[in-house]
Amino acid sequence: MDFIDPRTFLFIASLLGLLCALVLWVQARSFPSEIEGLDDWAKAVTLIAFASGLAALRGHLPSLFSVVLASGLFLFGQLLMTVGLQRYCGRPPLWRPALDAIGALLIVIVWLTYGSQHYQGRLFLMALAHIAFSAVGAYLAWQAPPRRFGSRFLGVFFLLGLLVAIYRIATLPVVVEQSDDLFDHNLIQQIYLGFFSLGVLGLSIGLILLANERLRVELEFMATRDPMTGALNRRAFFSRAAVEWARSRRSGQPLAAITSDIDFFKKVNDTHGHHIGDLVIKDFCQRTSQMLRIPDIFARFGGEEFVILLPDTGLSEAKQVAERIRQQIQKQPGKGLPAYTVSLGVAVVVGKAAQPESIEALLAIADEKLYRAKESGRNRVEG
């Protein structure tokens, strides 16, 4: 039976790895710094690509390079891939224990290469390390935000690497009985090296997909959120409000709007400075958001003006929500912030009622109530 030269698989893995590493390096330099781990992934794929190239030259280079250095690069590359995933997921990287384990493993590999010359022992240790890194990688990939196709794709290839490493250990007795050469032309070596090459490509593509999906989420967030507070911006509010308006019309359920304005905000800025004014706005957003339900829509319309849309909420309930917000804001704010209050206006459309005829008209009614609250002395709810 004719077989592909096993070295070919490693050369392919090396070449494809370098090409994917180039893409990851570009991503690491051009993507927002909020997406952590890209540098680690680029370094990881680069090291694994060089490790594959060195391993392919076994028999043409001294064992120091083709065995020991190749093993070290491969192990450190897998570590960097795992560390990158930990950073990407917002977890502290576990450097020290992993580095200690890799150092001890390399010492044993050196002894197995130059001392006992135990080929089977080297294969077993490398496969065992591969199992450990693949298991951790699969777990992290499955948890990695935004949990879409990219994270699932990456997780599947980590699991594939895990299965290939288990297969490697399970077939060790047969491999050693047939040959002690990595590049012997037998089916077991072909399967292992073929899947290894596929794994390098699959993991690299998975990392690239994961980074692209995260970038898309970041861009969507930037396009729909107020940069200072994280609340929805005006454009995003009306986009989501249109959906709720249509749903309210179809179902006949009420839809409530609350407009709010921080009282005497100009005085806060003039007295304490714009920096404190910004902190007051952030404090208001934080405390208000904590009092809303998941379906509720909270947006900053500009300056100290905010709007809340409450699906399936009648006038009485909406006024209760507004009153709870007013009472919460009236309490002493965080340390270093001046006391402040808020005025709120409430309006409701009941399902298929003819008036108001649009979300803009509903907000206009809520604004009228807000102005009435201000004229009545502020720190009030009108509805």
Secondary structure, 3 states (H helix, E strand, C coil): CCCCCHHHHHHHHHHHHHHHHHHHHHHHHHCCCCCCCHHHHHHHHHHHHHHHHHHHCECCECHHHHHHHHHHHHHHHHHHHHHHHHHHCCCCCCHHHHHHHHHHHHHHHHHHHHHCCCHHHHHHHHHHHHHHHHHHHHHHHHHCCCCCHHHHHHHHHHHHHHHHHHHHHHCHHHHHHHCCCCCCCCHHHHHHHHHHHHHHHHHHHHHHHHHHHHHHHHHHHHHHECCCCCCECHHHHHHHHHHHHHHHHHHCCEEEEEEEEECCHHHHHHHHCHHHHHHHHHHHHHHHHCCCCCCCEEEEEECCEEEEEEECCCHHHHHHHHHHHHHHHHCCCCCCCCCCCEEEEEEEEECCCCCCCCHHHHHHHHHHHHHHHHHCCCCCEEC
